[in-house]
Amino acid sequence: MNINDSSSSSAPSTSQVSANLENLSSGTHQSNSQESGEEQSPESSADSPKLLLGFQPKAIWPIAILVMLAALGIVGWKAYQSLRPESGVDQEESFPTRLPVRVTEATVGLAQQWVFDEGVVTAVRRRVLKFETNGTIEFIAKVDGRDLRAGDTVSQGELLATIDDRTEIVSIETAEADLEVSIRQQDQAQASLLQAKADFDKAQSDLNFAKAELVRYQQLFEQGAVSESDRDVYVNSEEQAAAELRVAEQGIRSAEDDVRSAEATIEASQARLRETKVELEDTQLVSPIDGIVAYINIREGEYWDAQRISTGTDLDTLAETAPIVVIEPQFLEVELELQADEAQAIRSGQQAQVVLAQDVSAAEAAGATNDTLLDMATQQGSSGKVFAVSPTQTPGGRGVEVSIRNFSLVRNLQVGGRVYAWIKAAANPTALMLPLGSLLAIDQKFYAFVVDESSGTVERREVQRGIEGLTGIEILSGIDPGELVVTEGIKRLVDGTLVEIVSETAAL
């Protein structure tokens, strides 16, 4: 019998294969015994594998390996069958195939894009208030029972501080007294002038009467009706009236001189009074505008030396050494340097909220998020608008300069202080919103996974993004309002994945 013949016979059973393996092992042992010179019995020769399988001794080892592999395969198949779940058992319970996800409902709401950066406060317009005379500081304005401080608002004409003004007050009182004397002198001169004019008018009238009488008596004299001596009486009267008129004219000129002298004295007294009042004003600091105190560098009881500030002092140094500096809120300015890509969304007139850097640091240390920081800026910060956006980038292409002015509300801003500013770059009150983190970016495209509640699967959809806010993002296309979108677990999903909703987050 050859190999092809044996292959045509029926396959041995498991028990047969096992018996043949035992015989094969025994035959091998007997063969080794023969090689060692031991004598074999007829029984052992009859039970050899060669006789049982019909093979020549040279084919024993290949056949043995094949038989062993077949046996191992049968054992493995039976083991697999024993591990399969029994009929009627729910395979989903044994092998869960639904992925747990968190979802939210796409809703319409307000989308706001805020650009955030750090900046410095400057003053476009500021009024430096300083004493022009020496003296001890006697008064500083009070706000809610405390001394005036930086950040306080002041009104135009409000008295903010004074130094010792006793000398100036005495000078004013003296000047006022001198003025009163000059006024009385002027009144007297005016009265004398009026009297002189009245005397002149009488003298003029007397002269006219004397001339008329002289003419009449001259005619009578020529007619021989009166004597020469009678005529001469009227000649003398006319001459006397003319002299009195000349005296009256001189009286008017003298009275007019007195009036002019009195007027000059009044002007001098008034000038002196104004001078002393200016000197008094030099001892007072009065706000020239409705504004905010940017600096205050004085205290009650200190001595002020006007020479502390020289004429050539630069504006920044002057602001830091002057007694008080008041700024106009509408001309307060915050300077920022935004990244070029962020500055593309900034336009003049956009709303801005400004908060002191120290307040932001304190809030962050307390665990504040971007959302809560914005709330703080809106409720506690200063409100302004973007004034200008530089058309060019800063040297080196590091950023774009942006300035904020036109503050309608100012809270605690100080010139030179560090602040954080939020600029509302865009807004849409009717935007379809999804939370940040609900989109998957692949090859510069963005996708969302929408849950089909009827099938329990997700559908991957490409979406177009709009305004990106601090907590959410506007969806321009790809999602309809009311649809459930996966917010957590999106990286494990593919189109058609079975999912199980474990929670639904509140809509934005």
C-alpha positions in Angstrom: 0.0 0.0 0.0 1.4 3.4 -0.9 0.6 7.0 0.3 -2.0 7.6 -2.3 -3.8 4.4 -1.4 -3.9 5.3 2.3 -5.4 8.7 1.5 -8.3 7.1 -0.2 -9.3 5.1 2.9 -11.6 6.6 5.6 -10.2 9.0 8.2 -9.4 7.4 11.6 -11.5 8.3 14.6 -10.1 10.2 17.6 -9.6 7.0 19.6 -7.8 5.4 16.7 -5.5 8.3 16.3 -4.7 8.2 20.0 -4.0 4.5 19.9 -1.8 4.8 16.8 0.1 7.6 18.6 0.7 5.3 21.5 1.8 2.5 19.2 4.0 5.0 17.3 5.7 5.9 20.5 6.1 2.3 21.5 7.5 1.5 18.0 9.9 4.2 18.3 11.1 2.9 21.6 11.4 -0.6 20.2 13.4 0.7 17.3 15.8 2.3 19.7 16.1 -0.9 21.5 17.0 -2.7 18.3 19.7 -0.2 17.7 21.1 -1.0 21.0 21.2 -4.7 20.2 18.2 -5.9 22.3 16.2 -8.9 21.0 12.6 -8.2 20.0 9.7 -10.6 20.6 7.3 -11.6 17.8 4.4 -9.8 19.7 6.2 -6.5 19.6 7.1 -6.9 16.0 3.5 -7.5 15.1 2.3 -4.3 17.0 4.7 -1.9 15.3 3.4 1.3 13.6 4.7 0.1 10.3 2.2 -2.8 10.4 -0.7 -0.9 11.8 -0.6 2.0 9.4 0.8 0.3 6.4 3.8 2.7 6.0 7.4 2.1 5.5 9.6 2.9 8.5 11.1 5.9 6.6 7.6 7.7 6.6 6.9 7.4 10.3 8.2 10.9 11.5 6.3 13.1 8.9 3.1 11.2 9.5 3.5 11.5 13.3 3.8 15.3 13.1 0.7 15.6 10.9 -1.3 13.4 13.3 -0.2 15.5 16.3 -1.2 18.8 14.5 -4.6 17.3 13.7 -5.1 16.3 17.3 -4.3 19.8 18.5 -6.7 21.4 16.0 -9.5 19.1 17.3 -8.8 20.0 20.9 -8.7 23.7 20.1 -12.0 23.6 18.2 -13.8 21.9 21.1 -12.4 24.5 23.5 -13.7 27.3 21.3 -17.1 25.7 21.2 -17.2 25.4 25.0 -16.5 29.2 25.4 -19.3 30.4 23.1 -22.4 31.8 24.9 -25.3 29.4 25.1 -28.3 29.7 22.9 -30.8 32.4 24.0 -28.2 34.6 25.9 -28.2 38.4 25.0 -24.8 38.9 23.3 -25.0 42.8 23.9 -25.1 42.1 27.6 -22.0 40.0 27.4 -20.1 42.3 24.9 -21.4 45.9 25.1 -21.2 47.6 21.8 -22.8 51.0 22.6 -20.4 53.8 23.5 -21.4 56.2 26.3 -21.6 59.8 25.2 -22.7 63.2 26.6 -24.9 65.3 24.3 -26.4 68.8 24.1 -29.2 70.3 22.1 -28.3 72.8 19.4 -30.1 76.0 20.3 -30.4 79.5 19.0 -28.8 82.1 21.3 -26.3 85.0 21.6 -22.9 84.5 20.0 -20.2 86.9 21.1 -16.5 87.0 20.1 -14.2 88.7 22.6 -10.6 89.5 22.0 -8.6 89.5 25.2 -5.2 91.1 25.9 -3.1 93.1 28.4 -2.5 96.8 28.0 -1.3 100.0 29.7 -3.4 103.1 30.7 -2.3 106.5 29.4 -3.9 109.9 29.4 -4.4 111.9 26.2 -5.5 114.9 28.2 -4.5 115.7 31.8 -4.5 118.7 33.9 -1.5 119.2 36.3 -2.5 121.2 39.4 0.3 122.8 41.4 0.8 125.5 44.0 2.6 128.5 42.7 3.6 129.7 46.2 5.2 128.1 49.3 3.3 127.1 52.3 2.0 124.3 54.6 -0.7 122.2 53.2 -3.8 122.8 55.4 -6.6 121.1 53.5 -7.3 118.2 51.3 -10.8 117.4 50.0 -12.6 114.6 51.7 -14.5 111.7 49.9 -16.7 109.6 52.1 -14.8 110.8 55.2 -11.4 110.1 53.8 -8.7 112.1 52.0 -9.0 112.4 48.3 -7.1 109.6 46.5 -6.3 108.5 43.0 -9.3 107.2 41.1 -11.8 109.5 42.7 -14.0 111.6 40.5 -14.1 115.4 40.9 -16.3 118.2 39.5 -15.3 121.4 37.7 -14.7 124.2 40.3 -14.3 121.8 43.2 -11.7 122.8 45.8 -9.3 119.9 46.2 -6.5 121.2 48.4 -5.1 124.4 50.0 -1.9 125.6 51.7 -1.5 128.3 54.4 -3.2 131.4 52.9 -3.2 133.9 55.7 -0.8 136.3 54.0 -2.8 136.2 50.9 -6.1 136.8 52.8 -4.5 139.9 54.5 -3.3 141.2 51.2 -6.8 140.8 49.7 -8.4 142.6 52.6 -5.9 145.5 52.2 -6.5 145.6 48.5 -10.2 145.7 49.0 -9.9 148.5 51.5 -7.8 150.5 49.1 -10.3 149.9 46.5 -13.1 151.2 48.6 -11.0 154.4 49.3 -10.4 154.9 45.7 -14.0 154.5 44.9 -15.0 157.1 47.5 -12.4 159.4 46.0 -13.8 158.9 42.6 -17.3 159.6 43.9 -16.0 162.9 45.4 -14.2 163.8 42.2 -17.3 163.1 40.2 -19.3 165.3 42.6 -16.7 168.1 42.3 -16.9 167.8 38.5 -20.6 168.1 38.5 -20.4 171.2 40.8 -17.7 172.7 38.5 -19.9 172.2 35.5 -22.8 173.9 37.4 -20.6 176.8 38.4 -19.5 177.1 34.8 -23.1 177.1 33.5 -23.9 179.9 36.1 -20.8 181.9 35.1 -21.7 181.6 31.5 -25.2 182.8 32.2 -23.9 185.7 34.3 -21.5 186.7 31.5 -24.3 186.6 28.9 -26.5 188.8 31.1 -23.6 191.2 31.8 -22.9 191.5 28.1 -26.5 192.2 27.4 -26.7 194.9 30.0 -23.5 196.5 28.9 -24.9 196.7 25.3 -28.0 198.4 26.6 -26.2 200.9 28.8 -23.8 201.6 26.0 -26.6 202.6 23.8 -28.1 204.7 26.6 -24.8 206.4 27.1 -24.5 207.2 23.5 -27.9 208.7 23.5 -27.0 210.7 26.6 -29.6 209.1 28.7 -27.0 207.9 31.3 -23.7 209.0 32.5 -20.4 207.5 31.7 -20.0 206.3 35.2 -23.3 204.4 35.0 -22.2 202.8 31.8 -18.8 201.8 33.4 -20.6 199.9 36.1 -21.8 197.4 33.5 -18.5 197.3 31.8 -17.0 196.1 35.1 -19.8 193.7 35.6 -19.2 192.1 32.2 -15.4 191.8 32.9 -16.1 190.2 36.3 -18.6 187.7 34.8 -16.0 186.8 32.1 -13.4 186.2 34.9 -15.8 184.1 36.8 -16.5 182.0 33.7 -12.7 181.4 33.3 -12.5 180.3 36.9 -15.4 177.9 36.3 -13.7 176.4 33.3 -10.6 175.8 35.4 -12.7 174.2 38.0 -14.1 171.7 35.5 -10.6 170.9 34.2 -9.4 170.4 37.8 -12.5 168.2 38.6 -12.0 166.1 35.5 -8.4 165.6 36.5 -9.5 164.5 39.9 -12.0 162.1 38.4 -9.3 160.6 36.1 -7.0 160.3 39.1 -9.6 158.5 41.1 -10.4 156.2 38.2 -6.7 155.4 37.9 -6.5 154.7 41.6 -9.5 152.4 41.4 -7.9 150.5 38.5 -4.8 150.2 40.5 -6.7 149.0 43.5 -8.6 146.5 41.4 -5.4 145.2 39.8 -3.9 144.8 43.3 -7.0 143.0 44.4 -6.9 140.7 41.4 -3.2 140.0 42.0 -3.9 139.1 45.6 -6.7 136.9 44.6 -4.5 135.2 42.2 -2.0 134.7 45.0 -4.8 133.3 47.0 -5.7 131.0 44.1 -2.1 129.9 44.0 -2.7 128.5 47.5 -5.7 126.5 46.2 -6.0 123.6 43.9 -9.4 123.7 42.1 -10.4 121.1 39.5 -10.8 122.8 36.1 -12.8 120.0 34.7 -15.1 117.1 35.5 -12.6 114.4 35.7 -10.7 111.7 37.6 -7.8 112.1 40.0 -4.8 110.3 38.3 -2.1 111.3 40.9 -2.1 112.9 44.3 1.3 113.5 45.8 0.5 115.7 48.9 -0.6 115.2 52.5 -2.1 117.6 55.1 0.6 119.2 57.2 3.4 118.9 54.6 5.3 121.9 53.5 5.1 122.7 49.8 8.0 124.3 48.1 7.1 125.7 44.7 10.6 125.1 43.5 10.1 121.4 43.6 8.7 121.6 40.0 10.9 123.4 37.5 9.7 124.9 34.2 11.5 122.3 32.1 10.2 119.2 33.8 8.9 116.7 31.3 5.2 115.8 31.4 5.6 112.3 32.8 7.9 113.5 35.6 5.6 116.4 36.2 2.6 114.1 36.6 4.5 112.0 39.2 5.7 115.0 41.3 2.8 117.5 41.0 0.4 117.8 43.9 -2.6 116.6 41.9 -3.2 115.5 38.3 -6.7 115.3 37.0 -7.6 113.5 33.7 -10.6 113.7 31.5 -12.2 110.2 31.3 -13.3 110.5 27.7 -9.6 111.1 26.8 -8.3 108.3 29.0 -6.6 105.7 26.7 -5.7 102.0 26.9 -3.0 100.9 24.6 -2.9 97.2 23.5 -0.7 95.2 21.1 -2.8 92.4 19.6 -1.6 89.5 17.5 -2.1 90.1 13.9 -4.7 87.4 13.4 -6.8 88.7 16.3 -6.5 92.3 15.2 -8.2 91.4 11.9 -11.6 91.3 13.7 -11.1 94.6 15.5 -12.8 97.8 14.3 -13.2 101.3 15.5 -16.2 101.8 17.7 -16.4 98.2 19.1 -17.3 97.9 22.8 -14.5 97.2 25.2 -14.4 96.3 28.9 -11.2 97.1 31.0 -10.3 95.7 34.3 -7.2 96.2 36.5 -4.6 93.5 36.0 -4.4 93.0 39.8 -8.1 92.3 40.0 -7.8 89.7 37.2 -4.8 88.0 38.9 -6.8 87.8 42.2 -9.8 86.3 40.4 -7.7 83.7 38.5 -6.0 82.7 41.8 -9.6 82.1 43.1 -10.3 79.8 40.2 -12.1 82.1 37.8 -12.7 80.9 34.3 -12.7 83.0 31.1 -16.4 83.2 31.3 -16.4 84.5 34.9 -13.6 86.9 34.1 -15.7 88.4 31.4 -18.6 88.8 33.8 -16.3 90.5 36.2 -15.1 92.8 33.5 -18.6 93.7 32.5 -19.9 94.3 36.0 -16.8 95.8 37.7 -14.7 97.1 34.8 -14.5 100.4 32.9 -16.5 100.7 29.7 -14.9 102.2 26.6 -14.8 101.8 22.8 -12.1 101.0 20.3 -10.7 104.4 19.1 -8.1 103.3 16.6 -6.5 100.2 15.0 -3.1 100.7 13.5 -3.0 99.9 9.8 0.5 98.4 10.1 2.2 95.9 12.3 4.7 96.8 14.9 8.4 96.5 14.1 9.3 92.8 13.6 5.7 91.9 12.8 4.9 91.1 16.4 1.4 92.6 16.5 -1.0 95.4 15.8 -1.5 98.4 18.1 -5.0 99.1 19.2 -6.2 102.0 21.4 -9.4 102.2 23.5 -10.9 105.6 24.5 -14.3 107.3 25.0 -14.9 105.8 28.4 -18.5 106.2 29.5 -17.7 104.6 32.8 -14.3 104.6 34.6 -13.5 102.4 37.6 -10.1 102.7 39.3 -8.1 103.3 36.2 -4.7 105.0 36.8 -2.3 106.4 34.3 0.5 103.9 33.8 -1.4 101.1 35.3 -1.6 97.6 33.8 -5.0 96.4 32.7 -6.7 93.6 30.8 -9.1 94.5 28.1 -11.9 92.6 26.4 -13.0 93.8 23.0 -16.3 92.6 21.6 -15.2 91.8 18.0 -18.5 90.3 16.8 -22.0 89.4 18.0 -25.0 87.6 16.7 -28.1 87.4 18.9 -29.7 84.7 16.8 -26.8 82.3 16.3 -27.1 78.5 16.4 -24.7 77.6 19.3 -22.7 74.6 20.3 -20.3 74.2 23.2 -16.6 74.5 22.6 -15.1 71.0 22.3 -18.1 69.5 20.4 -16.3 69.7 17.0 -13.7 67.4 15.6 -11.1 68.9 13.3 -9.8 66.7 10.4 -7.7 68.0 7.6 -8.7 71.6 8.3 -12.4 70.7 8.3 -14.7 70.6 11.2 -17.3 67.9 12.0 -20.0 67.2 14.6 -21.6 64.0 15.6 -25.4 64.2 15.6 -27.4 61.5 17.5 -30.2 59.6 15.7 -32.4 58.7 18.7 -34.5 56.2 16.6 -31.5 54.1 15.7 -29.2 55.0 18.6 -26.4 55.8 16.2 -24.4 59.0 15.3 -24.0 60.7 12.0 -20.8 62.6 11.3 -21.6 66.0 9.6 -19.3 68.6 8.3 -20.1 72.1 9.7 -19.2 75.6 9.0 -18.1 77.7 12.0 -19.0 81.3 12.7 -18.3 83.4 15.8 -16.2 81.7 18.5 -17.1 82.8 22.0 -15.6 82.0 25.3 -17.8 79.0 25.9 -19.5 78.3 22.6 -19.2 78.6 18.9 -21.7 79.6 16.2 -22.6 77.0 13.6 -23.4 78.4 10.2 -24.4 75.2 8.5 -24.5 71.4 9.0 -26.7 71.4 12.2 -30.4 72.2 12.7 -31.9 73.7 15.9 -33.1 71.0 18.3 -30.7 68.3 17.2 -28.7 66.4 19.7 -24.9 66.8 19.3 -22.2 64.8 21.1 -20.1 67.0 23.4 -17.9 64.4 25.0 -16.4 61.2 23.5 -16.3 62.5 19.9 -12.8 61.2 19.3 -14.0 57.6 19.8 -16.8 57.9 17.2 -17.2 57.2 13.6 -20.1 57.6 11.3 -22.8 55.0 12.4 -21.4 54.2 15.8 -23.9 52.8 18.3 -24.1 55.2 21.3 -25.7 55.4 24.7 -26.6 58.9 26.0 -25.5 59.1 29.6 -26.3 62.8 30.2 -27.5 65.8 28.4 -25.8 69.2 29.2 -27.8 72.4 29.3 -28.1 74.4 26.2 -25.9 77.5 25.7 
